[in-house]
Amino acid sequence: MKHQPVSNSVRAYWHPNMKGLGLVLLVLLLMFADGEEKDPVMQYWTCGYRGLCRRFCYAQEYIIGHHGCPRRYRCCAMRF
């Protein structure tokens, strides 16, 4: 008995899914690569009490709010 047709059918099923997975990973990588580097002036836009406007706060920062920042940015301040 030859088992080649079974392995070929598995390979035929697996190959298109791997292409889709590669496409999904590429899209996710491009989404996360979009950071604050595109608008460096926005990093120094101050808000609140000693806060800075950022898309995402760093680990050592906390969110004060959105007041004083442009759309989709939040006011982040350092933890003490």
Residue, then its C-alpha position, 0 to 999 in steps of 0.5 A: m500500500k502506498h500512502q502518497p495520496v494521503s500525504n499529498s492531500v495533507r500537503a495540498y490542504w496545508h500549503p494554502n493555509m500557510k500562505g494565508l497565515g503568512l499574509v496575516l502575519l505580514v498585516l499584523l507586522l505592518m500594523f504594529a510597525d506604525g508607531e510614533e515615529k511618523d509624527p515626532v512633533m506629537q511626542y512633545w505635545t504636552c497635556g495635563y500636569r507634566g503629561l505628553c500626548r502619545r498613541f500608547c503609554y509606555a510601561q512606566e506611564y499611566i493614562i491621565g485622559h484625552h483632554g488636550c490631545p488630538r484625536r486618537y492620542r492620550c495624555c500619559a504621565m510618568r509613575f512615581 
